Amino acid sequence: MIFSIASQKGGVGKTTTSISLAAGLAHRGKKTLLVDIDSQANSSKVLLDRYQDLSAAETIHRTIMDRHPLPVHKTALPNLHIVPSHILVSNADMELTTAIDHREARLKTELDKISAQYDVVIIDCPPTLSWLTINAFTASDSVIVAVSPGYFELDSIVQLTKVISEVRDYFNPSITLRGFLFTMADPTINSHTSLRILRQTYTKQVFTTVIPRNVDVRDAHFKKMDIFTFNVRSKAAHAYNKLIDELFPSL
């Protein structure tokens, strides 16, 4: 299975979810590939100790710009590999906007060559609705949308679901919306109200699992660790384990 983790907004736990799902599956013995297509490269910075030494040619930048094979790197965690991103990927959208030759499928073309080596592939998308996001959706079986408390976050998912529908119509007829994942939840009225509205609006498409706001995640990433390696007993680790159980009931 190939999952895109997406959001039109930044700061909603998209990258945390990408890292945590990939690491959680790897901890359970599943061969997992994390593809970082976000130019902020936060997944890459957390999971690769020597990320700062990588050139753009050693990242997904070369795949998108020059159609080279995906540069797969091992991480410190057994079973988890990563295709890192690079700040220059932010320029790729301009290239793709003017390209006329399969601009939506540059990631898919190369990912298809190696995806059979993995049990699960997770794609960390940019927090924009760009050609990079369309590349991720074209390569994916399904999309998980991260949603955090707040009106603007709820409002933005309307446009995101429209893009998923358009990708299904034009590029990838088999893509599905796997569900909305409510993240960064806390005991506030705003959080409770946002979750209630989300569940009322998308009755059957919201995950039962809710990801809490948890300082352990920030501390784990600061130390270049996934949440399970950092503190498997944390609230965030418990929640992401529940999400994995919800996604993969047979694991």
C-alpha positions as CSV (number, residue, x, y, z in Angstrom):
1,M,0.0,0.0,0.0
2,I,1.1,3.5,-0.8
3,F,-0.3,6.3,1.4
4,S,0.1,10.0,0.9
5,I,-0.1,12.1,4.1
6,A,-1.5,15.4,3.1
7,S,-2.8,18.8,4.3
8,Q,-3.2,22.1,2.6
9,K,-2.1,23.8,5.8
10,G,1.3,23.7,7.5
11,G,1.7,22.9,11.2
12,V,-1.1,20.4,11.5
13,G,1.0,17.3,12.3
14,K,1.4,16.0,8.7
15,T,5.1,15.3,8.9
16,T,4.8,13.9,12.5
17,T,2.2,11.5,11.2
18,S,4.3,10.5,8.2
19,I,7.3,9.8,10.5
20,S,5.3,8.1,13.2
21,L,3.4,5.8,10.8
22,A,6.5,4.8,8.9
23,A,8.5,4.2,12.1
24,G,5.7,2.5,13.8
25,L,5.3,0.0,11.0
26,A,9.1,-0.5,10.9
27,H,9.1,-1.3,14.6
28,R,6.5,-3.9,13.9
29,G,8.8,-5.6,11.4
30,K,7.3,-4.2,8.2
31,K,9.6,-3.1,5.4
32,T,8.7,0.6,5.0
33,L,9.7,3.4,2.7
34,L,9.1,7.0,3.6
35,V,9.2,9.4,0.6
36,D,9.7,13.0,1.6
37,I,8.5,15.3,-1.2
38,D,8.1,18.3,1.1
39,S,10.8,21.0,0.4
40,Q,11.0,21.7,4.2
41,A,12.5,18.2,4.4
42,N,11.6,17.8,8.1
43,S,11.1,14.0,7.8
44,S,14.5,13.8,6.2
45,K,16.1,15.9,8.9
46,V,14.7,13.8,11.7
47,L,15.5,10.4,10.2
48,L,18.9,11.0,8.6
49,D,21.7,11.8,11.0
50,R,23.9,13.3,8.3
51,Y,21.1,14.9,6.3
52,Q,23.1,18.3,6.1
53,D,25.8,16.5,4.1
54,L,23.5,15.5,1.3
55,S,23.6,17.2,-2.1
56,A,20.4,17.9,-4.0
57,A,21.5,15.1,-6.4
58,E,21.2,12.6,-3.5
59,T,17.5,13.6,-2.9
60,I,14.2,13.4,-4.6
61,H,15.0,16.7,-6.3
62,R,17.0,14.8,-9.0
63,T,14.1,12.4,-9.5
64,I,11.6,15.2,-10.0
65,M,13.8,17.5,-12.1
66,D,15.9,15.0,-14.1
67,R,13.8,11.8,-13.9
68,H,16.5,9.8,-12.2
69,P,15.8,6.7,-10.0
70,L,14.7,7.4,-6.5
71,P,17.7,7.8,-4.1
72,V,16.9,5.5,-1.2
73,H,18.8,5.9,2.0
74,K,18.9,3.6,5.1
75,T,17.8,5.1,8.4
76,A,19.1,4.1,11.9
77,L,15.8,2.2,12.3
78,P,15.8,-1.3,10.9
79,N,13.2,-1.9,8.2
80,L,12.9,1.9,7.5
81,H,14.3,3.5,4.4
82,I,13.8,7.1,3.2
83,V,13.9,9.1,0.0
84,P,15.0,12.5,1.4
85,S,13.8,15.9,0.1
86,H,15.8,19.1,-0.4
87,I,15.0,22.8,-0.2
88,L,15.5,23.1,-3.9
89,V,12.4,20.9,-4.5
90,S,10.5,24.1,-3.9
91,N,11.6,25.2,-7.4
92,A,10.4,22.0,-9.0
93,D,6.8,23.1,-9.1
94,M,7.7,25.8,-11.6
95,E,9.4,23.2,-13.7
96,L,6.4,20.9,-13.6
97,T,4.0,23.8,-14.4
98,T,5.6,24.4,-17.7
99,A,6.4,20.7,-18.5
100,I,4.2,18.9,-21.0
101,D,5.5,15.3,-20.7
102,H,3.9,13.3,-17.9
103,R,4.5,16.0,-15.3
104,E,2.1,14.4,-12.9
105,A,3.8,11.0,-13.0
106,R,7.5,11.6,-12.4
107,L,7.4,10.2,-8.9
108,K,5.1,7.3,-9.8
109,T,7.3,6.2,-12.7
110,E,10.3,5.7,-10.4
111,L,8.3,4.5,-7.3
112,D,6.7,1.8,-9.4
113,K,10.2,0.3,-10.0
114,I,10.9,-0.2,-6.3
115,S,7.6,-0.2,-4.4
116,A,7.3,-4.1,-4.5
117,Q,10.4,-4.2,-2.2
118,Y,8.3,-2.7,0.7
119,D,5.2,-3.6,2.6
120,V,4.1,0.0,2.9
121,V,5.2,3.3,1.3
122,I,4.4,6.6,3.1
123,I,4.6,9.9,1.1
124,D,5.1,13.1,3.1
125,C,3.4,15.7,0.9
126,P,4.1,19.5,0.9
127,P,1.5,21.6,2.7
128,T,0.3,23.1,-0.6
129,L,-1.8,21.9,-3.5
130,S,1.0,21.9,-6.1
131,W,2.3,19.7,-8.9
132,L,4.4,18.0,-6.2
133,T,1.2,17.0,-4.3
134,I,-0.3,15.8,-7.6
135,N,2.7,13.7,-8.2
136,A,2.3,12.2,-4.7
137,F,-1.4,11.5,-5.3
138,T,-0.8,10.0,-8.7
139,A,1.6,7.5,-7.2
140,S,-0.6,6.6,-4.2
141,D,-3.3,4.1,-3.5
142,S,-4.9,6.4,-0.9
143,V,-4.6,9.7,1.0
144,I,-4.8,10.4,4.7
145,V,-5.6,14.0,5.4
146,A,-4.3,15.5,8.6
147,V,-6.7,18.0,10.2
148,S,-6.0,20.1,13.4
149,P,-8.4,22.2,15.4
150,G,-9.6,25.4,13.9
151,Y,-12.0,26.8,11.3
152,F,-9.4,27.5,8.6
153,E,-8.1,23.9,8.8
154,L,-11.6,22.5,8.4
155,D,-12.3,24.9,5.6
156,S,-9.1,24.0,3.7
157,I,-10.0,20.3,3.4
158,V,-12.8,21.1,1.0
159,Q,-10.3,22.2,-1.6
160,L,-8.0,19.2,-0.8
161,T,-10.8,16.7,-1.4
162,K,-11.6,18.4,-4.7
163,V,-7.9,17.9,-5.8
164,I,-8.1,14.2,-4.9
165,S,-11.3,13.9,-7.0
166,E,-9.6,15.6,-9.9
167,V,-6.5,13.4,-9.7
168,R,-8.9,10.4,-9.7
169,D,-10.6,11.7,-12.9
170,Y,-7.4,12.6,-14.8
171,F,-4.4,10.7,-13.5
172,N,-5.1,7.9,-11.0
173,P,-8.6,6.3,-11.2
174,S,-7.9,4.0,-8.2
175,I,-6.9,6.6,-5.6
176,T,-9.2,6.8,-2.6
177,L,-9.5,9.1,0.4
178,R,-8.6,6.8,3.3
179,G,-9.8,9.2,5.9
180,F,-9.4,12.4,7.9
181,L,-7.0,12.1,10.9
182,F,-7.7,14.6,13.7
183,T,-4.4,15.8,15.1
184,M,-3.0,18.0,17.8
185,A,-6.1,17.5,19.9
186,D,-6.3,19.1,23.4
187,P,-9.0,19.6,26.1
188,T,-10.1,23.0,24.7
189,I,-13.6,23.9,23.4
190,N,-12.0,24.8,20.0
191,S,-10.6,21.3,19.7
192,H,-13.8,19.5,20.8
193,T,-15.9,21.7,18.4
194,S,-13.6,21.2,15.5
195,L,-13.7,17.4,15.9
196,R,-17.5,17.4,16.2
197,I,-17.9,19.4,13.1
198,L,-15.5,17.2,11.2
199,R,-17.3,14.1,12.2
200,Q,-20.7,15.6,11.4
201,T,-19.5,16.7,8.0
202,Y,-17.6,13.6,7.0
203,T,-19.5,11.0,9.0
204,K,-17.8,7.8,7.7
205,Q,-14.5,9.2,6.7
206,V,-12.9,10.3,10.0
207,F,-10.6,7.9,11.8
208,T,-11.7,6.8,15.3
209,T,-8.1,7.4,16.4
210,V,-7.4,11.0,17.6
211,I,-3.8,12.2,17.9
212,P,-3.2,14.4,21.0
213,R,-1.0,17.4,21.2
214,N,2.1,16.0,23.0
215,V,5.4,17.7,23.8
216,D,7.2,14.3,23.5
217,V,6.9,14.5,19.7
218,R,8.7,17.8,19.6
219,D,11.4,16.5,21.9
220,A,11.8,13.3,19.9
221,H,12.3,15.1,16.7
222,F,14.7,17.5,18.3
223,K,16.8,14.4,19.2
224,K,16.4,13.0,15.7
225,M,14.2,10.1,17.0
226,D,10.8,8.8,16.1
227,I,8.3,8.8,19.0
228,F,8.5,5.1,19.6
229,T,12.2,5.1,20.0
230,F,12.1,8.2,22.2
231,N,9.2,7.2,24.5
232,V,7.0,4.2,23.5
233,R,4.8,4.9,26.6
234,S,4.0,8.5,25.5
235,K,0.4,9.5,24.6
236,A,1.5,10.2,21.0
237,A,3.1,6.7,20.6
238,H,0.0,5.1,22.0
239,A,-2.2,7.1,19.6
240,Y,-0.1,6.3,16.6
241,N,-0.1,2.6,17.5
242,K,-3.9,2.8,17.6
243,L,-3.9,4.4,14.2
244,I,-1.7,1.6,12.8
245,D,-4.2,-0.9,14.2
246,E,-7.0,0.9,12.6
247,L,-5.3,1.1,9.2
248,F,-4.0,-2.5,9.4
249,P,-6.4,-4.6,11.5
250,S,-4.5,-7.8,10.7
251,L,-1.1,-6.7,11.9
